[in-house]
Amino acid sequence: MKFQAGRIEARRFLMFAALCAVLAWPAGAFAASEPASGPDAGRYNDLGNKMNCSCGCGQILLKCNHVGCPNSDGMIRELKAAVSNYSSDEDVLNWFRRQYGATIVIEPATHGFELTIWIVPPILVASVMFLLLLLLRRWRRSAQVAEAAQAAGAAALPQFESFRAQARRETEL
């Protein structure tokens, strides 16, 4: 019994250690990106984490660990130059949208047509939930009405009792 309890404790410890390792791994990956220095370092990091790498790896620009990536180094240089040239973050993101297309920026803009991306999904979810609520209420009411009609029908129509008795006799095996 003691041996089995020790095995269980060892297994729990190993599972806890594995969980800690899995949770700590992304933190190390995020810390691996080279931070910029200078007065625009915060803007550089914020903007670099709002864009995808254009090589097709699907990773964030500053976190691209694609070995031999042909695009990330050039894009990072362009990002540093754009951060120093433009005073607004939106101007930098718009420059990258013009150069690489609208999909290069992870987060859609909050103005113009892209504003619909922020507004339409919550409206659709709320509408569907409202319609489901109405549908469930209707089903519940129809079930209650059917039960009431069945109860009232059985009690109110004794003339059909002979037909019910005949149906029971004819369907017995």
MODAGI-V183634 format. One record per residue. RES is the residue in three letters. SS is DSSP state (@ for helix, = for strand, . for the rest). PSI is psi in radians with two decimals (NA if undefined). NEAR is the number of other C-alpha atoms within 10 Angstrom. Layout:
[[RES,SS,PSI,NEAR] [RES,SS,PSI,NEAR]]
//
This chain:
[[MET,.,-0.72,6] [LYS,@,-0.66,7] [PHE,@,-0.75,8] [GLN,@,-0.70,9] [ALA,@,-0.69,10] [GLY,@,-0.66,11] [ARG,@,-0.70,12] [ILE,@,-0.74,12] [GLU,@,-0.72,12] [ALA,@,-0.71,12] [ARG,@,-0.74,12] [ARG,@,-0.73,12] [PHE,@,-0.77,12] [LEU,@,-0.68,12] [MET,@,-0.69,12] [PHE,@,-0.75,12] [ALA,@,-0.71,12] [ALA,@,-0.72,12] [LEU,@,-0.76,12] [CYS,@,-0.71,11] [ALA,@,-0.74,11] [VAL,@,-0.70,11] [LEU,@,-0.51,11] [ALA,@,-0.38,11] [TRP,@,-0.85,11] [PRO,@,-0.56,11] [ALA,@,-0.67,10] [GLY,@,-0.63,10] [ALA,@,-0.67,11] [PHE,@,-0.59,11] [ALA,@,-0.27,10] [ALA,.,-0.36,12] [SER,.,2.45,14] [GLU,.,2.01,10] [PRO,.,2.59,12] [ALA,.,2.76,13] [SER,.,2.75,10] [GLY,.,-3.05,8] [PRO,.,-0.44,9] [ASP,.,0.29,13] [ALA,@,-0.71,14] [GLY,@,-0.78,13] [ARG,@,-0.74,17] [TYR,@,-0.84,24] [ASN,@,-0.73,19] [ASP,@,-0.84,13] [LEU,@,-0.67,20] [GLY,@,-0.44,21] [ASN,.,-0.01,18] [LYS,.,0.06,17] [MET,=,2.63,23] [ASN,=,2.70,23] [CYS,.,2.50,26] [SER,.,0.07,20] [CYS,.,-0.21,14] [GLY,.,0.06,10] [CYS,.,-0.32,13] [GLY,.,0.26,13] [GLN,.,2.83,16] [ILE,=,2.52,19] [LEU,@,-0.89,27] [LEU,@,-0.22,25] [LYS,@,0.12,18] [CYS,.,2.01,19] [ASN,.,0.36,15] [HIS,.,2.03,15] [VAL,.,2.19,6] [GLY,.,0.55,8] [CYS,.,2.15,15] [PRO,.,-0.21,12] [ASN,.,-0.54,15] [SER,@,-0.70,21] [ASP,@,-0.78,15] [GLY,@,-0.70,11] [MET,@,-0.64,20] [ILE,@,-0.71,16] [ARG,@,-0.76,11] [GLU,@,-0.66,15] [LEU,@,-0.78,22] [LYS,@,-0.73,20] [ALA,@,-0.73,13] [ALA,@,-0.65,19] [VAL,@,-0.65,20] [SER,@,-0.46,14] [ASN,@,-0.59,11] [TYR,.,2.44,13] [SER,.,-0.35,11] [SER,.,2.43,12] [ASP,@,-0.67,15] [GLU,@,-0.61,12] [ASP,@,-0.71,14] [VAL,@,-0.81,21] [LEU,@,-0.68,25] [ASN,@,-0.63,16] [TRP,@,-0.77,16] [PHE,@,-0.59,20] [ARG,@,-0.72,15] [ARG,@,-0.69,11] [GLN,@,-0.76,10] [TYR,@,-0.10,14] [GLY,.,2.85,12] [ALA,@,-0.43,15] [THR,@,-0.13,13] [ILE,@,-0.53,21] [VAL,=,2.21,22] [ILE,.,-0.83,12] [GLU,.,2.17,16] [PRO,.,2.74,17] [ALA,.,2.80,17] [THR,.,0.54,12] [HIS,.,2.86,10] [GLY,@,-2.63,7] [PHE,@,-0.55,10] [GLU,@,-0.26,12] [LEU,@,-0.52,12] [THR,@,-0.48,13] [ILE,@,-0.54,14] [TRP,@,-0.55,15] [ILE,@,-0.76,11] [VAL,@,-0.82,11] [PRO,@,-0.80,11] [PRO,@,-0.61,11] [ILE,@,-0.74,11] [LEU,@,-0.76,11] [VAL,@,-0.79,11] [ALA,@,-0.70,12] [SER,@,-0.78,12] [VAL,@,-0.72,12] [MET,@,-0.70,12] [PHE,@,-0.78,12] [LEU,@,-0.68,12] [LEU,@,-0.69,12] [LEU,@,-0.80,12] [LEU,@,-0.73,12] [LEU,@,-0.76,12] [LEU,@,-0.69,12] [ARG,@,-0.72,12] [ARG,@,-0.75,12] [TRP,@,-0.76,12] [ARG,@,-0.75,12] [ARG,@,-0.74,12] [SER,@,-0.62,12] [ALA,@,-0.70,12] [GLN,@,-0.72,12] [VAL,@,-0.72,12] [ALA,@,-0.74,12] [GLU,@,-0.76,12] [ALA,@,-0.72,12] [ALA,@,-0.67,13] [GLN,@,-0.78,12] [ALA,@,-0.76,11] [ALA,@,-0.64,11] [GLY,@,-0.68,12] [ALA,@,-0.67,13] [ALA,@,-0.59,10] [ALA,@,-0.28,11] [LEU,.,1.26,9] [PRO,@,-0.31,11] [GLN,@,-0.33,9] [PHE,@,-0.04,12] [GLU,@,-0.63,12] [SER,@,-0.65,10] [PHE,@,-0.67,11] [ARG,@,-0.75,12] [ALA,@,-0.71,10] [GLN,@,-0.73,11] [ALA,@,-0.69,11] [ARG,@,-0.75,11] [ARG,@,-0.72,10] [GLU,@,-0.39,9] [THR,@,0.01,7] [GLU,.,2.59,6] [LEU,.,NA,5]]
//
